[in-house]
Amino acid sequence: MNMNSSSTIHECLISSQEALSAEGIISARIDSLIILELSTKMDRAKILANPDQKLSKVELRKLKKILAVRLKNYPIAYIKGEEEFYGRNFIVDKSVLIPRPETEEIIQQIVELKLENHPVIADIGTGSGCIGITLKLEIPDAKVDMYDISNKALKIAKKNAKKNQAMVGIYKSDLLKQLKSNYDLIVANLPYVPKEVVTGKEVAFEPESAVFADNDGMAFLEDFWTQIEHIANRPKLIVTESLDFQHHHNESLAKKSGYRLSKTSNLTQIFIVQA
């Protein structure tokens, strides 16, 4: 890395980008800008408008430190301490899964359902809380409760609820075992990646229990559907996320538990209770 005490913003940007690209990080350009933002505490517009400005020794030291961490494939979201989801920023750390763009499909599909007034929604395995909080903000008259078995995840979810000014319930539960209410709709974005699948280097830094599952990735969904059978007042609608090749198995589990598939959209499946 060709950076020294006389390096300019442009030189640091180019040097960082080259180093990240050499490591095979495809987001090298945007990551380099983020690292400069964090190092200089300047916004992106000011950084791009002042390419010849020199970094101070303190800024340069900080840049090199952050860059060294990113070069180990540590996720940029964890370095920033936040990630965008559905147009809002959510606090993240290594105790929660980083929100994925593909999961925004869950929000879109639920919004398009046009639920009846004051729907009661449960978000199971909430993690950072991005799904439950976003649903509350996109459907303001909904009552939303969010559940997770991880105390660390629940702390992050509470911070995100406060950050995004969302009035939601946040509770500890092993899937459906400690539900606080009856629900019209349950969202279950549970871990579904098979343990034998080789994932990217960055995923290794995310909590394994929030990513992987036994039984070809279906263990948590199998437990979920089994527990659904024992709920006295079952929800009318259930929304899940899983991989394409898991959809048939998931549909079979739902059917056994008294639900029929209503719609599949990318990774998202919507099920409706059978009369």
TITI-206971 format. One line per 5 residues: number of its first residue (from 1); for each residue z, x, y of C-alpha. Coordinates in Angstrom, 1 decimal, always signed. Each point is the difference from the previous one (the first is absolute). Example, Ala and Ser with C-alpha at 12.3 -4.5 7.8 and 13.67 -1.06 7.14 Angstrom:
2
1	+7.8,+12.3,-4.5; -0.7,+1.4,+3.4
% end
This chain:
275
1	+0.0,+0.0,+0.0; -1.1,+1.5,+3.2; +2.7,-1.1,+2.4; +2.0,+2.1,+2.4; +2.0,-0.2,+3.2
6	-3.2,-0.4,+2.1; -1.6,-2.7,-2.2; -1.3,-3.1,+1.7; +0.1,-3.6,-1.2; -3.6,+0.2,-1.1
11	+0.6,+3.3,-1.9; +3.0,-1.4,-1.7; -1.8,-3.2,-0.9; -2.9,+1.9,-1.5; +2.2,+2.4,-1.9
16	+2.2,-2.8,-1.4; -3.0,-2.0,-1.1; -1.6,+3.0,-1.7; +3.3,+0.8,-1.9; +0.4,-3.6,-1.1
21	-3.6,-0.3,-1.1; +0.3,+3.1,-2.0; +2.9,-1.6,-1.9; -2.3,-3.0,-0.8; +1.7,-2.4,+2.4
26	-2.7,-2.5,+0.9; +1.9,-1.3,+3.1; +0.1,+3.5,+1.5; -1.3,-1.0,+3.5; +2.3,-3.0,+0.5
31	+3.0,+1.9,-1.5; -0.6,+2.9,+2.3; +0.1,-2.3,+3.0; +3.2,-1.6,-1.3; +1.6,+3.4,-0.5
36	-0.9,+0.9,+3.6; +1.5,-3.2,+1.3; +3.2,+0.7,-1.9; +0.2,+3.6,+1.2; -0.8,-0.6,+3.6
41	+1.3,-3.5,+0.5; -3.2,-0.8,+1.8; -2.1,-3.1,-0.8; -3.4,+0.4,-1.6; -1.9,-0.8,+3.1
46	+1.7,+2.7,+2.0; -0.5,+2.5,-2.9; -3.8,-0.7,-0.1; -0.2,+0.1,+3.8; +1.7,+3.4,+0.3
51	-1.7,+2.3,-2.7; +0.7,+3.2,+2.1; +3.7,-0.6,+0.4; +2.1,+2.7,-1.7; +2.8,-0.9,-2.3
56	+3.5,+1.3,+0.8; +1.7,+2.3,-2.5; +2.3,-2.9,-1.0; -3.0,-2.4,-0.5; -1.9,+2.6,-2.0
61	+3.0,+0.7,-2.2; +0.4,-3.7,-0.7; -3.7,-0.4,-0.7; +0.0,+2.8,-2.6; +3.1,-1.5,-1.6
66	-1.5,-3.5,-0.3; -3.4,+1.3,-1.1; +1.7,+2.1,-2.8; +1.6,-3.2,-1.3; -3.2,-1.9,+0.1
71	-1.9,+2.8,-1.8; +2.3,-0.7,-3.0; -1.6,-3.5,-0.1; +3.2,-1.6,+1.3; -1.2,-3.4,+1.3
76	-0.8,-0.2,+3.7; +1.8,-3.4,+0.2; +3.2,+1.6,-1.1; -0.4,+2.8,+2.5; -0.6,-2.6,+2.8
81	+2.7,-2.2,-1.4; -2.1,-3.1,+0.3; -3.2,-1.6,-1.2; -2.2,-2.8,+1.3; -0.3,-3.3,-1.9
86	-1.9,-3.1,+1.2; +0.0,+1.4,+3.6; +3.7,+0.8,+0.1; +2.0,+3.2,-0.5; +2.6,+0.2,-2.8
91	+2.6,+2.7,-0.5; -0.4,+1.9,-3.3; +1.7,+2.9,-1.7; -0.1,+1.4,-3.6; +2.2,-2.9,-1.3
96	-2.8,-2.5,+0.5; -3.7,-0.4,-0.9; -2.4,+0.6,+2.8; -1.7,-3.3,+1.0; -3.6,-0.1,-1.2
101	-2.9,-1.5,+1.9; -1.1,-1.9,-3.2; +3.3,-1.8,+0.0; -0.9,-1.7,+3.3; -2.2,-2.2,-2.2
106	+3.2,-1.8,-1.2; +0.8,-0.9,+3.6; -3.5,-1.3,+0.7; -0.1,-2.1,-3.2; +3.4,-1.6,+0.7
111	-0.8,-0.7,+3.6; -3.3,-1.7,-1.1; +2.0,-2.3,-2.3; +1.3,-1.9,+3.0; +3.4,-0.7,-1.5
116	+1.8,-3.2,+0.9; +2.4,+0.0,+2.9; +3.1,+2.3,-0.4; -0.9,+1.6,-3.3; +2.7,+2.0,-1.8
121	-1.3,+3.4,-1.2; +1.5,+2.8,-2.1; -1.3,+3.5,+0.0; +1.0,+1.7,-3.2; +0.1,+3.8,-0.1
126	-0.2,+0.2,+3.8; +0.3,+3.7,+0.4; -0.6,+0.7,+3.7; -0.2,-3.7,+0.6; -3.5,+0.1,+1.3
131	-1.2,-3.1,-1.9; +3.0,-2.3,+0.6; +0.3,+1.0,+3.7; -3.7,-0.4,+0.6; +0.0,-3.4,-1.6
136	+2.9,-1.1,+2.2; -1.9,+1.2,+3.1; -3.3,-1.6,-1.1; +1.6,-3.2,-1.1; +2.8,-0.5,+2.6
141	+1.3,-3.2,-1.4; +0.5,+1.5,-3.5; +3.4,+0.9,-1.4; -0.4,+3.4,-1.6; +2.4,+1.8,-2.4
146	-0.6,+3.6,-1.1; +1.4,+1.5,-3.2; +0.2,+3.5,-1.5; +2.2,+1.7,-2.5; +0.1,+3.2,+2.0
151	+2.8,+0.3,+2.6; -2.0,+2.7,+1.8; -3.1,-2.2,+0.2; +2.1,-2.9,+1.3; +1.3,+2.2,+2.9
156	-3.6,+0.8,+1.0; -1.0,-3.7,-0.3; +2.9,-0.9,+2.4; -1.1,+2.7,+2.5; -3.5,-1.4,-0.1
161	+1.1,-3.6,+0.4; +1.9,+1.1,+3.1; -2.9,+2.2,+1.3; -2.5,-2.9,-0.4; +2.5,-2.7,+1.2
166	-0.4,-2.0,-3.2; +2.8,-2.4,-1.0; +0.0,+0.4,-3.8; +2.5,+0.0,-2.8; +0.5,+3.3,-1.8
171	+1.7,+0.1,-3.3; +0.6,+2.2,-3.1; -1.4,-1.4,-3.3; -1.5,+1.2,-3.3; -3.2,-1.9,+0.3
176	+1.0,-3.7,+0.0; +3.5,+0.3,-1.4; +1.9,-0.4,+3.3; -2.2,-2.4,+2.0; +1.8,-1.7,+2.9
181	-2.2,-3.1,+0.3; -2.8,-2.1,-1.5; -3.5,+1.1,+1.1; -3.3,-1.6,+0.7; -1.8,+3.4,-0.5
186	+1.0,+3.3,-1.6; -1.8,+3.2,+0.8; +0.4,+2.7,-2.6; -1.7,+3.3,+0.9; +1.7,+2.0,-2.8
191	-0.7,+3.4,-1.4; -3.2,-0.2,-2.2; -1.5,+3.5,-0.4; +0.0,+1.1,-3.6; +2.2,+3.1,-0.5
196	-2.8,+1.9,-1.7; -2.3,-0.4,+3.0; -0.6,+3.2,+2.0; +0.5,-0.8,+3.7; -0.6,+2.0,+3.2
201	+2.3,+2.8,+1.0; +1.7,-2.0,+2.7; +1.1,-2.8,-2.4; +2.3,+2.6,-1.6; +2.2,-0.1,+3.1
206	+0.4,-3.8,-0.1; +2.8,-1.6,-2.1; -1.2,-0.1,-3.6; +1.8,-3.3,-0.6; -2.0,-1.7,+2.7
211	-3.4,+1.2,-1.3; +0.0,+0.2,-3.8; +0.8,-2.4,-2.9; +0.0,+0.1,-3.8; -2.2,-2.0,-2.3
216	-3.3,+0.9,+1.8; +1.6,-0.7,+3.3; +1.0,-3.6,-0.9; +3.8,+0.4,-0.8; +1.3,-1.3,+3.2
221	-2.5,-2.9,+0.1; +0.9,-0.9,-3.5; +3.7,-0.1,+0.9; -0.9,-2.0,+3.2; -1.9,-2.7,-1.9
226	+2.7,-0.2,-2.7; +2.6,-0.6,+2.8; -2.2,-2.6,+1.6; +0.4,-2.2,-3.1; +3.7,-0.2,+0.5
231	+0.0,-1.0,+3.7; +1.2,-3.6,+0.3; -2.2,-0.8,+3.0; -3.1,+2.1,-0.4; -2.1,+0.8,+3.0
236	-3.3,-1.9,+0.4; -1.9,+3.3,+0.7; +0.3,+3.5,-1.1; -1.9,+3.0,+1.4; -0.3,+3.3,-1.8
241	-1.8,+3.3,+0.3; -1.4,+2.0,-2.9; -2.9,+2.1,-1.1; -3.3,-1.7,-1.0; +0.4,+0.8,-3.7
246	+3.5,-1.5,+0.1; -1.1,-3.3,+1.4; -0.8,-1.7,-3.4; +3.4,+1.0,-1.4; +1.8,-1.1,+3.1
251	-1.8,-3.4,-0.2; +1.0,-0.4,-3.6; +3.7,+0.7,+0.9; -0.2,-2.5,+2.8; -1.6,-2.7,-2.2
256	+2.8,+0.5,-2.6; +2.5,-0.5,+2.8; -1.6,-3.2,+1.2; -2.4,+1.2,+2.7; -3.8,+0.0,+0.3
261	-2.1,+2.4,+1.9; -1.2,-1.5,+3.3; -1.8,+3.0,+1.6; -0.6,+3.7,-0.5; -0.9,+2.2,+3.0
266	-0.2,+3.7,-0.5; +3.4,+1.0,-1.3; +1.6,-3.3,+0.9; +0.5,-3.0,-2.3; +1.3,-3.4,+1.0
271	+1.6,-2.3,-2.6; +1.0,-3.6,+0.3; +2.6,-1.7,-2.1; -1.4,-2.5,-2.6; +1.2,-3.5,+0.3
% end
